[in-house]
Amino acid sequence: MRRIEIGGLDGGLAAALATAGLPPVEPAAGTQHYLRFDGDDGRILGYGGLELYGEAALLRSLVVLPQHRGRGHGRAIALALLADARARGARRAFLLTTTAAPLFERLGFRPLARSDAPPAIAASGEFARLCPASAVLMTRATDG
């Protein structure tokens, strides 16, 4: 799987998020990194993003295109994002999900009360405005 850094306003990412019913990308106070993940044949498999807030990273916009689901690409994308977060200095990763908690639990994420979110994560657009209050906040160390 190849990783290609893209801008957050990439049309393919926006369409994939809309199709999956996920929140759109918006500018953030932290440093944003959005990646497209392509297969060896050059076909787009999915997307994922990071917002960096010092030693905390918010994983977001992780989406696998419908025709490529069920083949482990979501897991591979999540692990690639964790490695990227770690390489960029993040020690802890956070995410919000309404549908994929079982996938992330298998990757070592654990639920965290929303009231226990670090201030920078709680102030992010994803946390404060884009995800519903019913979304589960999850966290894990970036190094495993």
N, C-alpha and C positions, 0 to 999 in steps of 0.2 A: 504494500500500500504506500503510495506517495503522498506526502503532505505539501500543500502549496499555500503559502500565506496569501490571504485576500483581504480586501477592505470589508468592513462590516456592512457596507451598503451594496454588496455584490448582489446582482439580480437573481442568480441561482440560489443563493442562500435565502434571500427574502421569499422566493417562491416555495422552497422546501419547507421553511418555517410555517408559512401560511397553510400549505397543504397538510402539515402535521398538526395544525392547531396550536403552535407554539408562539410565544411572544416575539414580536419583532425586535430587531437590533436597534438600539438608540445610543447616542453618544454617552459616555460614562466618564466619571471623574478619574477613575483608575486608568491604567494603560490597557488598551484592548488589543487582542490578537485573535483574528479569525482565520481558520484554516479550511481548505477544501481537501478532501481525501479522495484520491483517484485509485482505481485498480491498476494492475499491471497492463491492462489493455487500454488504459486511458479513459475509461468510463468513470464518471463521477459516482462515488459510492455514498458520500455524505459530507457533513460539515460539523464543525465544532468551534467553540470560542472560549477565550479566557479573558477575564477582567482581573488585572493585578492590582492589589492594594497592599503594598509592602510585602509582608510575609504571608499574606492571605491571597488566595486565588479563588475567583468565582467561575466555575465551569458553567458555560451556558451555550444555548443554541446547538446542542448535540442532536443531530438528526441524520438518520440513514434514509436514503431514498427508498420508497416503497418496494421497488423491484429488487432491492438488495437486502431486505430485512430477513432475519432468521438465519444468517450465515456467520454470525460472530463479528460483524463489522462495527456494531455499536460498542462492544467490549473493546475492540482494537482502537477505536477512536477515543474512547474514554481513557484508556491507558496511555495513548500518545499525548493527550492533553495533560494528563498528570505528569508525564515526563517533561513536557515543555514547561509546565508551571514550576517544577523543581529546578530545571535548568535556568529559569528566569528569577530564581531566588525565593519562590514561595515555599513555605514549610507546611502549610495546611491548605486543603482544598475544601470548598463548600459548593453546594448546588441546591437548587430547588426543583422539585418534580411533583407532578400530579399523577403520572402514569408509570414511571420507570423505577420506582423504589426497589423492586426485587432485583433488577439488573445491577443497580448500584450497590445494594447490600452484598451481592456476590463478589463485588470488586473491593469490599472492605469499608464502604461508607456506612455510617451509622446515623440514625435520626438524632437531631438536636433540637431542643425547644427553640422556637423562633426568638423568644426573649433572650436566649443565650448567644445570639449571633454577634460577632464582633461589630463595633460601630460602623466601620467602613462597609462591611457587607450589608448591614441593615439599611444603610443610606443609599445603596445602589438602586438604580432604576428597576432592575429585575426584582429585587426584594420589596422595595417600597411601593412600586406602581404596577409593574407588568404582570407579575404572577399573583394568582388569587391567594387569599389568606389560607385556603385549604391546602396549598402546596406544602409538601414536606421539605424541611431544611435538613440536609445531610452533610456530613463532614468526614474527612479522614486525612491522615498525614500524607504528604505528597511522596514520601519515600517508602510507602508500603504499609 
